[in-house]
Amino acid sequence: MRRYLPKLLIALAVFGGVLMQTGCIVVAPRPARVWVPGYWGPGHVWVGGYYRYR
């Protein structure tokens, strides 16, 4: 058992380091408002600009 203990401790330390680096919390960004400029729609109708969320 004594000759496996140092290897086990090193393996646990490496595993702990990997978990610390990958343990970040990812939060989805809140939706951004984007200005859509006006354009000519079908039938030569002007569609005014508006905000949309993306």
Residue pairs with C-beta under 8 A, 6 or more apart in sequence:
31 53
31 54
32 53
32 54
33 51
33 52
33 53
34 51
34 52
34 53
34 54
35 49
35 50
35 51
36 49
36 50
36 51
36 52
37 49
38 46
38 47
38 48
38 49
39 46
39 47
40 46
40 47
41 47
